[in-house]
Amino acid sequence: MKLVSFMADGRAGIGRVEGRNVIDLTGEVEGATDLSELLAVSSWVEKAAKAGGSTHALEDIRYLPVNASGTVKVLALGWAYQDHAAETNHAATEFPMFFSKFPQTLAGHEQPLKRPDVSDKFDFEGEIAVVIGRPAHRVSEAEALDHIAGYTILMDGSIRDWQKHSVTAGKNFAGLTPVGPYLVTPDEAGPHDRLRLQTRLNGQVMQNAITSDLIWSIPYLISYCSTFCRLEPGDIISTGTPGGVGAKRDPQVFMRPGDRIEVEVSGIGVLSNPVVAE
């Protein structure tokens, strides 16, 4: 199943994607009006597959972040792939390094990314993200996959000079982290260790990786996060970016107004956004 959060006819909603159409599920599954509420419904997959209200064409909707709830927790991983650790001269660590992204940082597919006027160092980080489907608190690696609702794509928009102030500052500028376009359930996305990611800037491939190259597996990351944080339906774990980021290229490559950034993941689709001036 493929789910999308969207705006249509002046209201926000959640829907099931079928071909080039969206079947509106807003309020149709035990009153759920956003992704977090839908995923909290018992047996939501079966109920969402059968329910539906009006139909919208995909070209008529405005995409929202895959989870548009203001309460969503986003945990993002740094130095997840060995080639990215190498290009940043980051020494190996025993445990993963996570940071938080606030809900106000998130944007939807095709939403313009406004490069802030305080910086010209707007960098890209294509990532595969896990969406939690069941509450998870101190789950084992063996149990972890049972807590996944699906996968999505996240472009961790990073303001590199402000990241030197702090990770929180550089990673939380408003509206610079698109996530979507869809949540795709595991049966359609494919095995968690065989997802292929490619990031393209103006059509040029900048990053290319597969999840089998992750330093820490997806089940481990879920288990680890659930140890210090109770994960709720709709929460997002972004699994980190591979090598090839703009700041570590020679010469450096940063996103500028007029650019288009795309992140494609096998089994999920393409997350695409134009870059504009603030």
C-alpha positions in Angstrom: 0.0 0.0 0.0 1.1 3.5 -0.7 -0.1 6.4 1.5 0.1 10.2 0.9 -0.5 13.2 3.1 -1.9 16.1 1.0 -4.0 19.2 0.6 -7.0 19.3 -1.6 -10.1 21.4 -1.7 -8.7 23.6 1.0 -8.2 20.9 3.6 -5.4 18.6 4.7 -6.0 14.8 4.4 -4.5 11.4 4.1 -5.1 9.0 1.2 -4.3 5.7 -0.5 -2.6 6.0 -3.8 -3.9 3.9 -6.7 -2.3 4.6 -10.0 -2.6 8.3 -10.7 -5.4 8.8 -8.1 -5.7 9.3 -4.4 -8.5 7.7 -2.6 -9.3 10.0 0.3 -9.2 8.2 3.7 -9.6 11.3 5.8 -12.0 10.4 8.6 -12.9 7.1 6.9 -10.8 4.8 9.2 -12.1 5.3 12.7 -12.0 9.0 12.3 -8.3 9.3 11.6 -7.4 12.6 9.9 -3.6 12.3 9.6 -0.9 9.6 9.3 -0.1 9.3 13.0 -3.8 8.8 13.8 -4.3 6.3 11.0 -1.3 4.2 12.0 -2.6 4.1 15.6 -5.7 2.3 14.5 -5.7 -1.5 15.1 -5.4 -3.5 11.9 -5.0 -0.2 9.9 -3.7 -1.9 6.8 -6.8 -4.0 6.2 -9.1 -1.1 7.1 -7.3 1.4 4.9 -7.3 -1.0 2.0 -11.1 -1.2 2.1 -12.1 2.3 3.1 -12.3 5.4 0.9 -14.2 8.6 0.2 -13.8 10.9 -2.7 -11.1 10.5 -5.3 -8.4 13.1 -6.3 -6.0 13.1 -9.2 -2.4 13.1 -8.1 -1.8 16.2 -10.2 -4.5 18.1 -8.4 -3.2 17.6 -4.8 -0.5 19.5 -3.0 1.9 17.2 -1.3 2.4 17.5 2.5 5.3 15.9 4.5 4.5 12.2 4.6 3.5 12.7 8.2 2.1 16.3 8.6 1.3 15.9 12.3 2.8 18.6 14.5 3.7 15.9 17.1 5.8 13.7 14.9 9.3 12.8 16.3 12.0 12.7 13.7 15.3 11.0 14.7 18.0 11.4 12.1 21.3 9.5 12.0 24.7 10.9 11.3 27.6 9.0 9.7 25.5 6.0 8.7 27.5 4.9 5.7 31.2 4.2 5.8 32.0 6.3 2.7 30.3 9.3 4.3 32.3 8.8 7.5 35.4 8.6 5.5 34.8 11.7 3.5 34.2 13.7 6.7 37.2 12.0 8.6 34.8 10.8 11.2 36.3 8.1 13.4 34.3 4.9 13.9 32.1 4.9 16.9 30.6 2.1 19.0 27.1 3.5 18.8 25.1 5.5 16.3 24.9 9.3 16.6 21.3 10.6 16.4 20.0 14.1 16.3 16.4 15.5 16.3 14.6 17.4 13.6 11.6 19.5 14.5 8.3 19.1 12.7 8.6 22.7 11.3 11.6 21.6 9.3 9.6 19.2 7.2 8.3 19.9 3.7 6.3 18.1 1.0 7.3 16.7 -2.4 7.5 19.4 -5.0 7.3 22.1 -2.3 9.9 24.9 -3.0 12.9 24.8 -0.7 13.7 28.4 0.3 17.4 28.8 0.7 17.8 31.1 3.7 19.3 34.5 3.0 21.7 34.0 5.9 23.7 31.3 4.1 24.9 30.2 0.7 25.9 26.7 2.0 22.6 24.8 1.5 23.7 21.1 1.2 21.8 17.9 0.3 21.7 14.6 2.1 19.5 11.9 0.5 18.2 9.4 3.0 15.9 6.4 3.4 13.5 6.8 6.4 11.5 4.3 8.4 8.0 5.2 9.6 7.0 3.5 12.9 3.7 1.7 12.8 3.3 0.3 16.3 4.5 1.7 19.7 8.0 0.6 20.3 9.7 0.7 23.6 12.9 -1.4 24.2 12.2 -3.8 21.4 14.8 -6.3 20.3 16.3 -6.4 16.8 14.3 -9.6 16.2 11.1 -7.7 16.9 12.0 -4.4 15.2 10.7 -5.1 11.7 7.2 -5.8 13.1 7.1 -2.2 14.3 7.6 -0.7 10.8 4.6 0.8 9.0 6.6 1.5 5.9 9.4 3.4 4.3 9.7 6.9 2.8 12.4 9.3 1.5 13.9 12.2 3.3 16.2 14.9 2.0 18.1 16.3 5.0 18.6 19.9 4.0 21.6 21.1 5.9 22.9 24.6 6.3 26.6 23.8 6.7 28.0 27.0 8.2 25.2 27.0 10.8 25.9 23.4 11.5 29.2 24.5 12.8 27.3 26.5 15.4 25.5 23.3 16.4 23.9 20.3 14.8 20.5 21.6 16.0 21.0 24.9 14.3 22.2 23.6 10.9 19.6 20.9 10.7 16.4 22.7 11.7 15.9 25.6 9.3 12.2 25.8 8.6 10.9 23.9 5.6 14.2 22.7 4.2 13.7 18.9 4.8 11.3 17.4 2.4 10.0 13.9 3.3 7.8 11.8 1.0 6.2 11.7 -1.4 4.7 8.5 0.0 4.8 6.0 2.8 5.2 2.6 1.1 4.4 -0.5 3.2 7.3 -3.1 3.5 5.6 -5.7 1.3 5.7 -3.2 -1.7 9.0 -1.4 -0.8 11.1 -4.6 -0.7 13.6 -6.0 1.8 15.0 -3.4 4.2 18.6 -4.3 3.3 18.1 -4.0 -0.5 16.7 -0.5 -0.9 18.7 1.5 -3.4 19.2 5.3 -3.0 20.3 7.8 -5.5 20.5 11.6 -5.1 20.6 13.8 -8.2 21.2 17.6 -8.4 20.0 19.0 -11.7 20.0 15.5 -13.1 23.6 14.8 -12.0 24.1 11.8 -9.7 25.7 12.9 -6.5 25.0 10.0 -4.2 24.4 6.3 -4.8 24.1 3.6 -2.2 22.2 0.5 -1.0 21.0 -0.1 2.6 23.2 -3.2 2.9 26.1 -0.7 3.0 24.7 0.9 6.3 27.1 0.6 9.2 24.1 -0.3 11.5 21.2 -2.3 10.2 17.6 -0.9 10.2 16.5 -3.4 12.8 19.4 -2.4 15.1 18.6 1.3 14.6 14.9 0.8 15.6 15.9 -1.3 18.6 18.5 1.3 19.7 16.2 4.3 19.4 13.4 2.4 21.2 15.8 1.9 24.1 16.0 5.6 25.0 12.8 6.9 23.4 9.3 5.4 23.2 8.5 5.4 19.5 4.9 6.1 18.5 3.0 5.4 15.3 4.0 7.9 12.7 7.4 8.7 14.2 10.3 8.7 11.7 13.8 7.3 11.9 16.0 8.6 9.0 18.8 6.2 8.4 21.5 8.6 7.3 23.2 9.7 4.1 25.9 8.1 2.0 29.0 9.7 0.7 28.9 12.4 -1.9 27.5 15.4 0.0 28.3 18.8 -1.5 30.4 20.2 1.3 33.0 17.4 0.9 33.4 17.7 -2.9 36.3 19.5 -4.5 35.1 22.0 -5.5 32.2 22.2 -3.0 28.7 22.0 -4.5 25.8 23.7 -2.7 22.2 24.1 -3.8 21.3 27.4 -5.3 18.0 29.1 -6.4 17.0 27.5 -9.7 18.3 24.1 -8.8 16.3 20.9 -8.5 17.2 18.2 -6.0 15.8 14.6 -6.4 16.2 11.6 -4.2 15.1 8.3 -5.7 14.7 5.1 -3.7 13.8 1.7 -5.2 10.3 0.6 -4.3 9.3 4.0 -3.1 9.7 6.6 -5.9 11.3 10.0 -6.4 11.2 12.9 -3.9 11.8 16.1 -6.0 12.0 19.7 -5.0 13.0 23.0 -6.6 15.3 25.4 -4.8 14.3 29.1 -4.6 15.6 32.2 -2.9 14.0 33.1 0.5 
